[in-house]
Amino acid sequence: MSRKKDRKRKNFTIFLANGKTLNFTNLLKKEYLKDENGYPYCKIRYFDKRINKQRIAYFQLINDSVIGYAEDK
């Protein structure tokens, strides 16, 4: 992946209640959706450099373990 493409990618950080943070530095796409019960969740597509593949992560936004998130604009 070229550096120019890498600079265009945005960062996304999820803050957990236990004090840890999850950093997604190669964010490709982010969607806010609702499950079949109407509860909101976040679907994050990102590029994982460790395995050299695209991955998808899902986070329930009503869960007590997720207290917030931050994203680059």
N, CA, C and O atoms as a CHARMM CRD file, in Angstrom:
* protein
*
  292
    1    1 MET  N      0.83500  -1.16400   0.00000 PROA 1      0.00000
    2    1 MET  CA     0.00000   0.00000   0.00000 PROA 1      0.00000
    3    1 MET  C      0.89300   1.24400   0.00000 PROA 1      0.00000
    4    1 MET  O      1.85500   1.32600   0.76400 PROA 1      0.00000
    5    2 SER  N      0.57800   2.17900  -0.83400 PROA 2      0.00000
    6    2 SER  CA     1.41200   3.37500  -0.92900 PROA 2      0.00000
    7    2 SER  C      1.14500   4.31900   0.24300 PROA 2      0.00000
    8    2 SER  O      0.09800   4.24600   0.88700 PROA 2      0.00000
    9    3 ARG  N      2.08900   5.19000   0.50400 PROA 3      0.00000
   10    3 ARG  CA     1.92300   6.15400   1.59000 PROA 3      0.00000
   11    3 ARG  C      0.80600   7.14400   1.29300 PROA 3      0.00000
   12    3 ARG  O      0.11000   7.58900   2.20600 PROA 3      0.00000
   13    4 LYS  N      0.63100   7.49000   0.02600 PROA 4      0.00000
   14    4 LYS  CA    -0.42100   8.43500  -0.33900 PROA 4      0.00000
   15    4 LYS  C     -1.79200   7.86000   0.00500 PROA 4      0.00000
   16    4 LYS  O     -2.63100   8.56800   0.56100 PROA 4      0.00000
   17    5 LYS  N     -2.03400   6.59300  -0.31500 PROA 5      0.00000
   18    5 LYS  CA    -3.29200   5.95600   0.04000 PROA 5      0.00000
   19    5 LYS  C     -3.42900   5.85700   1.55100 PROA 5      0.00000
   20    5 LYS  O     -4.52000   6.03600   2.09200 PROA 5      0.00000
   21    6 ASP  N     -2.32900   5.57200   2.23200 PROA 6      0.00000
   22    6 ASP  CA    -2.35900   5.42000   3.67500 PROA 6      0.00000
   23    6 ASP  C     -2.73900   6.73000   4.36100 PROA 6      0.00000
   24    6 ASP  O     -3.40700   6.69900   5.39400 PROA 6      0.00000
   25    7 ARG  N     -2.33700   7.87600   3.82100 PROA 7      0.00000
   26    7 ARG  CA    -2.67600   9.17100   4.40400 PROA 7      0.00000
   27    7 ARG  C     -4.15300   9.49600   4.26000 PROA 7      0.00000
   28    7 ARG  O     -4.70300  10.23000   5.08100 PROA 7      0.00000
   29    8 LYS  N     -4.80500   8.96500   3.23400 PROA 8      0.00000
   30    8 LYS  CA    -6.22100   9.24500   3.01600 PROA 8      0.00000
   31    8 LYS  C     -7.11700   8.45800   3.96500 PROA 8      0.00000
   32    8 LYS  O     -8.27200   8.83200   4.17000 PROA 8      0.00000
   33    9 ARG  N     -6.61600   7.39500   4.53600 PROA 9      0.00000
   34    9 ARG  CA    -7.43600   6.57500   5.42800 PROA 9      0.00000
   35    9 ARG  C     -7.64200   7.29500   6.75400 PROA 9      0.00000
   36    9 ARG  O     -6.75700   7.99500   7.24700 PROA 9      0.00000
   37   10 LYS  N     -8.81100   7.10900   7.31000 PROA 10     0.00000
   38   10 LYS  CA    -9.15000   7.77500   8.56300 PROA 10     0.00000
   39   10 LYS  C     -8.97900   6.82300   9.73800 PROA 10     0.00000
   40   10 LYS  O     -8.98300   5.60200   9.57800 PROA 10     0.00000
   41   11 ASN  N     -8.83000   7.40400  10.91200 PROA 11     0.00000
   42   11 ASN  CA    -8.68900   6.63900  12.14000 PROA 11     0.00000
   43   11 ASN  C    -10.01200   6.61000  12.89100 PROA 11     0.00000
   44   11 ASN  O    -10.79100   7.56000  12.82100 PROA 11     0.00000
   45   12 PHE  N    -10.26300   5.52300  13.60700 PROA 12     0.00000
   46   12 PHE  CA   -11.46600   5.35700  14.40000 PROA 12     0.00000
   47   12 PHE  C    -11.05800   4.69400  15.70500 PROA 12     0.00000
   48   12 PHE  O    -10.37100   3.67200  15.69000 PROA 12     0.00000
   49   13 THR  N    -11.46800   5.25800  16.82800 PROA 13     0.00000
   50   13 THR  CA   -11.08700   4.75700  18.13900 PROA 13     0.00000
   51   13 THR  C    -12.34100   4.46700  18.94700 PROA 13     0.00000
   52   13 THR  O    -13.26000   5.28500  18.98600 PROA 13     0.00000
   53   14 ILE  N    -12.38400   3.31400  19.58700 PROA 14     0.00000
   54   14 ILE  CA   -13.49200   2.94600  20.46000 PROA 14     0.00000
   55   14 ILE  C    -12.96600   2.89600  21.88400 PROA 14     0.00000
   56   14 ILE  O    -11.94200   2.26900  22.15700 PROA 14     0.00000
   57   15 PHE  N    -13.68300   3.56900  22.79800 PROA 15     0.00000
   58   15 PHE  CA   -13.29800   3.60900  24.20800 PROA 15     0.00000
   59   15 PHE  C    -14.13800   2.60200  24.98200 PROA 15     0.00000
   60   15 PHE  O    -15.36700   2.63500  24.92400 PROA 15     0.00000
   61   16 LEU  N    -13.47400   1.71400  25.70100 PROA 16     0.00000
   62   16 LEU  CA   -14.15600   0.68900  26.47900 PROA 16     0.00000
   63   16 LEU  C    -14.22600   1.07900  27.95000 PROA 16     0.00000
   64   16 LEU  O    -13.39500   1.84400  28.44000 PROA 16     0.00000
   65   17 ALA  N    -15.22300   0.54700  28.64600 PROA 17     0.00000
   66   17 ALA  CA   -15.44200   0.88600  30.05600 PROA 17     0.00000
   67   17 ALA  C    -14.29700   0.41600  30.94500 PROA 17     0.00000
   68   17 ALA  O    -14.08300   0.98300  32.01600 PROA 17     0.00000
   69   18 ASN  N    -13.56000  -0.60400  30.52700 PROA 18     0.00000
   70   18 ASN  CA   -12.46400  -1.11100  31.36400 PROA 18     0.00000
   71   18 ASN  C    -11.18700  -0.27300  31.22400 PROA 18     0.00000
   72   18 ASN  O    -10.14500  -0.64000  31.76800 PROA 18     0.00000
   73   19 GLY  N    -11.26400   0.85200  30.49600 PROA 19     0.00000
   74   19 GLY  CA   -10.12400   1.74700  30.36200 PROA 19     0.00000
   75   19 GLY  C     -9.28700   1.50800  29.12400 PROA 19     0.00000
   76   19 GLY  O     -8.37500   2.28700  28.84700 PROA 19     0.00000
   77   20 LYS  N     -9.56600   0.46300  28.37200 PROA 20     0.00000
   78   20 LYS  CA    -8.81200   0.16700  27.15700 PROA 20     0.00000
   79   20 LYS  C     -9.41700   0.88400  25.96300 PROA 20     0.00000
   80   20 LYS  O    -10.57700   1.29600  25.98900 PROA 20     0.00000
   81   21 THR  N     -8.61400   1.02600  24.91800 PROA 21     0.00000
   82   21 THR  CA    -9.10000   1.60800  23.67200 PROA 21     0.00000
   83   21 THR  C     -8.76400   0.67700  22.51800 PROA 21     0.00000
   84   21 THR  O     -7.74300  -0.01100  22.53300 PROA 21     0.00000
   85   22 LEU  N     -9.63100   0.66600  21.52900 PROA 22     0.00000
   86   22 LEU  CA    -9.39300  -0.08600  20.30400 PROA 22     0.00000
   87   22 LEU  C     -9.18100   0.91800  19.18800 PROA 22     0.00000
   88   22 LEU  O    -10.06800   1.72100  18.89700 PROA 22     0.00000
   89   23 ASN  N     -8.01400   0.88100  18.56100 PROA 23     0.00000
   90   23 ASN  CA    -7.68100   1.82900  17.50300 PROA 23     0.00000
   91   23 ASN  C     -7.71200   1.13400  16.14600 PROA 23     0.00000
   92   23 ASN  O     -7.05100   0.11800  15.93400 PROA 23     0.00000
   93   24 PHE  N     -8.48900   1.69900  15.24300 PROA 24     0.00000
   94   24 PHE  CA    -8.54600   1.23700  13.86300 PROA 24     0.00000
   95   24 PHE  C     -7.89300   2.32500  13.02300 PROA 24     0.00000
   96   24 PHE  O     -8.50900   3.35800  12.75800 PROA 24     0.00000
   97   25 THR  N     -6.65500   2.10500  12.60300 PROA 25     0.00000
   98   25 THR  CA    -5.89700   3.15100  11.91800 PROA 25     0.00000
   99   25 THR  C     -6.08100   3.14000  10.41000 PROA 25     0.00000
  100   25 THR  O     -5.70400   4.10100   9.73900 PROA 25     0.00000
  101   26 ASN  N     -6.63800   2.09800   9.87600 PROA 26     0.00000
  102   26 ASN  CA    -6.83600   2.00200   8.42900 PROA 26     0.00000
  103   26 ASN  C     -8.31200   1.80900   8.12000 PROA 26     0.00000
  104   26 ASN  O     -8.69800   0.83100   7.48000 PROA 26     0.00000
  105   27 LEU  N     -9.13100   2.74100   8.57500 PROA 27     0.00000
  106   27 LEU  CA   -10.57200   2.65500   8.39900 PROA 27     0.00000
  107   27 LEU  C    -10.93400   2.79200   6.92500 PROA 27     0.00000
  108   27 LEU  O    -10.52900   3.74900   6.26500 PROA 27     0.00000
  109   28 LEU  N    -11.69300   1.83700   6.41800 PROA 28     0.00000
  110   28 LEU  CA   -12.16000   1.87900   5.03500 PROA 28     0.00000
  111   28 LEU  C    -13.59200   2.38200   4.95000 PROA 28     0.00000
  112   28 LEU  O    -13.91500   3.21400   4.10300 PROA 28     0.00000
  113   29 LYS  N    -14.46100   1.87000   5.83900 PROA 29     0.00000
  114   29 LYS  CA   -15.86100   2.24700   5.80200 PROA 29     0.00000
  115   29 LYS  C    -16.47200   2.02600   7.17500 PROA 29     0.00000
  116   29 LYS  O    -16.11000   1.08500   7.88100 PROA 29     0.00000
  117   30 LYS  N    -17.40400   2.90100   7.55000 PROA 30     0.00000
  118   30 LYS  CA   -18.08000   2.81100   8.83400 PROA 30     0.00000
  119   30 LYS  C    -19.57100   2.97200   8.59400 PROA 30     0.00000
  120   30 LYS  O    -19.99100   3.87500   7.87000 PROA 30     0.00000
  121   31 GLU  N    -20.37700   2.09900   9.19700 PROA 31     0.00000
  122   31 GLU  CA   -21.82800   2.16800   9.04000 PROA 31     0.00000
  123   31 GLU  C    -22.48600   2.06100  10.40400 PROA 31     0.00000
  124   31 GLU  O    -22.03600   1.29900  11.26000 PROA 31     0.00000
  125   32 TYR  N    -23.55100   2.82400  10.60500 PROA 32     0.00000
  126   32 TYR  CA   -24.36600   2.71900  11.80500 PROA 32     0.00000
  127   32 TYR  C    -25.66200   2.03500  11.40000 PROA 32     0.00000
  128   32 TYR  O    -26.40600   2.55400  10.56700 PROA 32     0.00000
  129   33 LEU  N    -25.93500   0.87500  11.98400 PROA 33     0.00000
  130   33 LEU  CA   -27.08100   0.06000  11.60100 PROA 33     0.00000
  131   33 LEU  C    -27.88900  -0.31600  12.83200 PROA 33     0.00000
  132   33 LEU  O    -27.48300  -0.03700  13.96000 PROA 33     0.00000
  133   34 LYS  N    -29.04100  -0.95100  12.61000 PROA 34     0.00000
  134   34 LYS  CA   -29.85700  -1.47900  13.70700 PROA 34     0.00000
  135   34 LYS  C    -30.06700  -2.96700  13.47100 PROA 34     0.00000
  136   34 LYS  O    -30.26400  -3.40900  12.34000 PROA 34     0.00000
  137   35 ASP  N    -30.02100  -3.73800  14.56700 PROA 35     0.00000
  138   35 ASP  CA   -30.23600  -5.17900  14.43500 PROA 35     0.00000
  139   35 ASP  C    -31.73400  -5.47400  14.36600 PROA 35     0.00000
  140   35 ASP  O    -32.54700  -4.55100  14.31800 PROA 35     0.00000
  141   36 GLU  N    -32.10000  -6.75500  14.36200 PROA 36     0.00000
  142   36 GLU  CA   -33.50100  -7.14400  14.20500 PROA 36     0.00000
  143   36 GLU  C    -34.38100  -6.70800  15.37000 PROA 36     0.00000
  144   36 GLU  O    -35.60200  -6.65000  15.22900 PROA 36     0.00000
  145   37 ASN  N    -33.77800  -6.40000  16.52500 PROA 37     0.00000
  146   37 ASN  CA   -34.53100  -5.91800  17.68300 PROA 37     0.00000
  147   37 ASN  C    -34.56700  -4.39500  17.75800 PROA 37     0.00000
  148   37 ASN  O    -35.16600  -3.83400  18.67600 PROA 37     0.00000
  149   38 GLY  N    -33.93600  -3.72700  16.80400 PROA 38     0.00000
  150   38 GLY  CA   -33.93700  -2.26900  16.78000 PROA 38     0.00000
  151   38 GLY  C    -32.81200  -1.62100  17.55700 PROA 38     0.00000
  152   38 GLY  O    -32.80500  -0.40000  17.71400 PROA 38     0.00000
  153   39 TYR  N    -31.84800  -2.40500  18.05200 PROA 39     0.00000
  154   39 TYR  CA   -30.72400  -1.85400  18.80700 PROA 39     0.00000
  155   39 TYR  C    -29.61200  -1.40900  17.85700 PROA 39     0.00000
  156   39 TYR  O    -29.30100  -2.11400  16.89700 PROA 39     0.00000
  157   40 PRO  N    -29.01500  -0.25100  18.11500 PROA 40     0.00000
  158   40 PRO  CA   -27.96900   0.24900  17.21300 PROA 40     0.00000
  159   40 PRO  C    -26.64500  -0.47600  17.39000 PROA 40     0.00000
  160   40 PRO  O    -26.27800  -0.87500  18.49500 PROA 40     0.00000
  161   41 TYR  N    -25.93400  -0.63800  16.27600 PROA 41     0.00000
  162   41 TYR  CA   -24.57900  -1.16900  16.30700 PROA 41     0.00000
  163   41 TYR  C    -23.76900  -0.51700  15.19500 PROA 41     0.00000
  164   41 TYR  O    -24.31900   0.05200  14.25200 PROA 41     0.00000
  165   42 CYS  N    -22.46400  -0.61400  15.32400 PROA 42     0.00000
  166   42 CYS  CA   -21.54200   0.00000  14.37700 PROA 42     0.00000
  167   42 CYS  C    -20.78100  -1.11100  13.64700 PROA 42     0.00000
  168   42 CYS  O    -20.25400  -2.03300  14.26800 PROA 42     0.00000
  169   43 LYS  N    -20.73600  -1.00300  12.32800 PROA 43     0.00000
  170   43 LYS  CA   -20.00700  -1.95800  11.49000 PROA 43     0.00000
  171   43 LYS  C    -18.80700  -1.22700  10.90600 PROA 43     0.00000
  172   43 LYS  O    -18.97000  -0.22600  10.20800 PROA 43     0.00000
  173   44 ILE  N    -17.60600  -1.71600  11.18300 PROA 44     0.00000
  174   44 ILE  CA   -16.37500  -1.05300  10.76500 PROA 44     0.00000
  175   44 ILE  C    -15.60500  -1.97300   9.82800 PROA 44     0.00000
  176   44 ILE  O    -15.30300  -3.11400  10.17800 PROA 44     0.00000
  177   45 ARG  N    -15.28800  -1.47500   8.63600 PROA 45     0.00000
  178   45 ARG  CA   -14.41600  -2.19300   7.70200 PROA 45     0.00000
  179   45 ARG  C    -13.04700  -1.51400   7.77100 PROA 45     0.00000
  180   45 ARG  O    -12.94100  -0.29400   7.64900 PROA 45     0.00000
  181   46 TYR  N    -12.01800  -2.31100   7.96600 PROA 46     0.00000
  182   46 TYR  CA   -10.67000  -1.75800   8.07200 PROA 46     0.00000
  183   46 TYR  C     -9.66700  -2.73500   7.47700 PROA 46     0.00000
  184   46 TYR  O     -9.96600  -3.91100   7.27100 PROA 46     0.00000
  185   47 PHE  N     -8.47700  -2.22800   7.20700 PROA 47     0.00000
  186   47 PHE  CA    -7.39200  -3.03500   6.66000 PROA 47     0.00000
  187   47 PHE  C     -6.43200  -3.38400   7.79000 PROA 47     0.00000
  188   47 PHE  O     -5.86000  -2.50000   8.42600 PROA 47     0.00000
  189   48 ASP  N     -6.26500  -4.66500   8.02900 PROA 48     0.00000
  190   48 ASP  CA    -5.36600  -5.13600   9.08300 PROA 48     0.00000
  191   48 ASP  C     -4.00000  -5.42200   8.47100 PROA 48     0.00000
  192   48 ASP  O     -3.84200  -6.37800   7.71100 PROA 48     0.00000
  193   49 LYS  N     -3.02200  -4.59900   8.80000 PROA 49     0.00000
  194   49 LYS  CA    -1.67800  -4.75000   8.22800 PROA 49     0.00000
  195   49 LYS  C     -0.97600  -6.01300   8.71100 PROA 49     0.00000
  196   49 LYS  O     -0.10100  -6.53800   8.02200 PROA 49     0.00000
  197   50 ARG  N     -1.35000  -6.50600   9.89100 PROA 50     0.00000
  198   50 ARG  CA    -0.69200  -7.70500  10.42400 PROA 50     0.00000
  199   50 ARG  C     -0.94200  -8.92400   9.55200 PROA 50     0.00000
  200   50 ARG  O     -0.04000  -9.73300   9.33400 PROA 50     0.00000
  201   51 ILE  N     -2.17600  -9.05700   9.05100 PROA 51     0.00000
  202   51 ILE  CA    -2.50700 -10.21200   8.22300 PROA 51     0.00000
  203   51 ILE  C     -2.66300  -9.85000   6.75500 PROA 51     0.00000
  204   51 ILE  O     -2.90300 -10.71900   5.91600 PROA 51     0.00000
  205   52 ASN  N     -2.52500  -8.55300   6.44400 PROA 52     0.00000
  206   52 ASN  CA    -2.57600  -8.04100   5.07800 PROA 52     0.00000
  207   52 ASN  C     -3.92500  -8.34100   4.39800 PROA 52     0.00000
  208   52 ASN  O     -3.97500  -8.72600   3.23000 PROA 52     0.00000
  209   53 LYS  N     -5.01900  -8.15300   5.16400 PROA 53     0.00000
  210   53 LYS  CA    -6.36000  -8.38400   4.64800 PROA 53     0.00000
  211   53 LYS  C     -7.33600  -7.37000   5.21000 PROA 53     0.00000
  212   53 LYS  O     -7.07500  -6.73200   6.23000 PROA 53     0.00000
  213   54 GLN  N     -8.47200  -7.22800   4.52700 PROA 54     0.00000
  214   54 GLN  CA    -9.54500  -6.40000   5.04400 PROA 54     0.00000
  215   54 GLN  C    -10.33600  -7.19900   6.07000 PROA 54     0.00000
  216   54 GLN  O    -10.52800  -8.40600   5.92600 PROA 54     0.00000
  217   55 ARG  N    -10.79800  -6.49700   7.11800 PROA 55     0.00000
  218   55 ARG  CA   -11.57000  -7.14600   8.17000 PROA 55     0.00000
  219   55 ARG  C    -12.80600  -6.31200   8.46500 PROA 55     0.00000
  220   55 ARG  O    -12.88000  -5.14100   8.09300 PROA 55     0.00000
  221   56 ILE  N    -13.77400  -6.92100   9.13700 PROA 56     0.00000
  222   56 ILE  CA   -14.98800  -6.23500   9.56600 PROA 56     0.00000
  223   56 ILE  C    -15.14400  -6.45400  11.06500 PROA 56     0.00000
  224   56 ILE  O    -15.00000  -7.57500  11.55400 PROA 56     0.00000
  225   57 ALA  N    -15.44200  -5.37500  11.79500 PROA 57     0.00000
  226   57 ALA  CA   -15.68900  -5.45500  13.23100 PROA 57     0.00000
  227   57 ALA  C    -17.08300  -4.91100  13.51000 PROA 57     0.00000
  228   57 ALA  O    -17.51600  -3.95000  12.87400 PROA 57     0.00000
  229   58 TYR  N    -17.78500  -5.52400  14.45900 PROA 58     0.00000
  230   58 TYR  CA   -19.12800  -5.10400  14.84700 PROA 58     0.00000
  231   58 TYR  C    -19.12100  -4.73700  16.33000 PROA 58     0.00000
  232   58 TYR  O    -18.54600  -5.45900  17.14600 PROA 58     0.00000
  233   59 PHE  N    -19.75800  -3.61700  16.68200 PROA 59     0.00000
  234   59 PHE  CA   -19.84000  -3.17600  18.06800 PROA 59     0.00000
  235   59 PHE  C    -21.25300  -2.74100  18.38200 PROA 59     0.00000
  236   59 PHE  O    -21.81400  -1.88800  17.69400 PROA 59     0.00000
  237   60 GLN  N    -21.83600  -3.32900  19.42800 PROA 60     0.00000
  238   60 GLN  CA   -23.14300  -2.89300  19.88600 PROA 60     0.00000
  239   60 GLN  C    -22.96200  -1.57900  20.63300 PROA 60     0.00000
  240   60 GLN  O    -22.11200  -1.47800  21.51800 PROA 60     0.00000
  241   61 LEU  N    -23.74800  -0.58500  20.28500 PROA 61     0.00000
  242   61 LEU  CA   -23.58300   0.74100  20.88100 PROA 61     0.00000
  243   61 LEU  C    -24.40500   0.92300  22.15000 PROA 61     0.00000
  244   61 LEU  O    -24.27600   1.95200  22.81300 PROA 61     0.00000
  245   62 ILE  N    -25.24800  -0.04800  22.50800 PROA 62     0.00000
  246   62 ILE  CA   -26.01400   0.05900  23.75500 PROA 62     0.00000
  247   62 ILE  C    -25.36800  -0.73200  24.87300 PROA 62     0.00000
  248   62 ILE  O    -25.83000  -0.69200  26.01300 PROA 62     0.00000
  249   63 ASN  N    -24.31300  -1.44500  24.55800 PROA 63     0.00000
  250   63 ASN  CA   -23.61900  -2.28000  25.53100 PROA 63     0.00000
  251   63 ASN  C    -22.89100  -1.39600  26.54600 PROA 63     0.00000
  252   63 ASN  O    -22.34100  -0.36100  26.17200 PROA 63     0.00000
  253   64 ASP  N    -22.88000  -1.78500  27.81600 PROA 64     0.00000
  254   64 ASP  CA   -22.21100  -1.00400  28.85900 PROA 64     0.00000
  255   64 ASP  C    -20.69600  -1.00300  28.71700 PROA 64     0.00000
  256   64 ASP  O    -20.03200  -0.14300  29.29500 PROA 64     0.00000
  257   65 SER  N    -20.13600  -1.93700  27.96800 PROA 65     0.00000
  258   65 SER  CA   -18.68400  -1.99900  27.84100 PROA 65     0.00000
  259   65 SER  C    -18.14400  -0.97100  26.84500 PROA 65     0.00000
  260   65 SER  O    -16.96400  -0.62700  26.91500 PROA 65     0.00000
  261   66 VAL  N    -18.96500  -0.47100  25.92600 PROA 66     0.00000
  262   66 VAL  CA   -18.54800   0.57100  24.98400 PROA 66     0.00000
  263   66 VAL  C    -19.07200   1.90100  25.50900 PROA 66     0.00000
  264   66 VAL  O    -20.28300   2.10300  25.59700 PROA 66     0.00000
  265   67 ILE  N    -18.15300   2.81800  25.86200 PROA 67     0.00000
  266   67 ILE  CA   -18.59800   4.08400  26.43000 PROA 67     0.00000
  267   67 ILE  C    -18.49700   5.25200  25.45400 PROA 67     0.00000
  268   67 ILE  O    -19.02100   6.33000  25.73200 PROA 67     0.00000
  269   68 GLY  N    -17.83900   5.05800  24.32900 PROA 68     0.00000
  270   68 GLY  CA   -17.74400   6.13400  23.35600 PROA 68     0.00000
  271   68 GLY  C    -16.81900   5.78700  22.21900 PROA 68     0.00000
  272   68 GLY  O    -16.19500   4.72600  22.20500 PROA 68     0.00000
  273   69 TYR  N    -16.73400   6.70900  21.25000 PROA 69     0.00000
  274   69 TYR  CA   -15.83700   6.50800  20.12100 PROA 69     0.00000
  275   69 TYR  C    -15.40500   7.85500  19.57300 PROA 69     0.00000
  276   69 TYR  O    -16.05000   8.87400  19.82100 PROA 69     0.00000
  277   70 ALA  N    -14.31700   7.85300  18.83300 PROA 70     0.00000
  278   70 ALA  CA   -13.79300   9.06500  18.19400 PROA 70     0.00000
  279   70 ALA  C    -13.39300   8.72100  16.77300 PROA 70     0.00000
  280   70 ALA  O    -12.91200   7.62100  16.50400 PROA 70     0.00000
  281   71 GLU  N    -13.59300   9.66600  15.86200 PROA 71     0.00000
  282   71 GLU  CA   -13.23400   9.43100  14.47100 PROA 71     0.00000
  283   71 GLU  C    -12.60600  10.68600  13.87800 PROA 71     0.00000
  284   71 GLU  O    -12.88900  11.80600  14.30400 PROA 71     0.00000
  285   72 ASP  N    -11.74700  10.47100  12.88600 PROA 72     0.00000
  286   72 ASP  CA   -11.14400  11.59200  12.16400 PROA 72     0.00000
  287   72 ASP  C    -12.17500  12.15100  11.18300 PROA 72     0.00000
  288   72 ASP  O    -12.98000  11.41000  10.61800 PROA 72     0.00000
  289   73 LYS  N    -12.13700  13.43600  10.99800 PROA 73     0.00000
  290   73 LYS  CA   -13.01600  14.08500  10.00700 PROA 73     0.00000
  291   73 LYS  C    -12.19900  14.54600   8.83300 PROA 73     0.00000
  292   73 LYS  O    -12.74300  15.11600   7.88700 PROA 73     0.00000
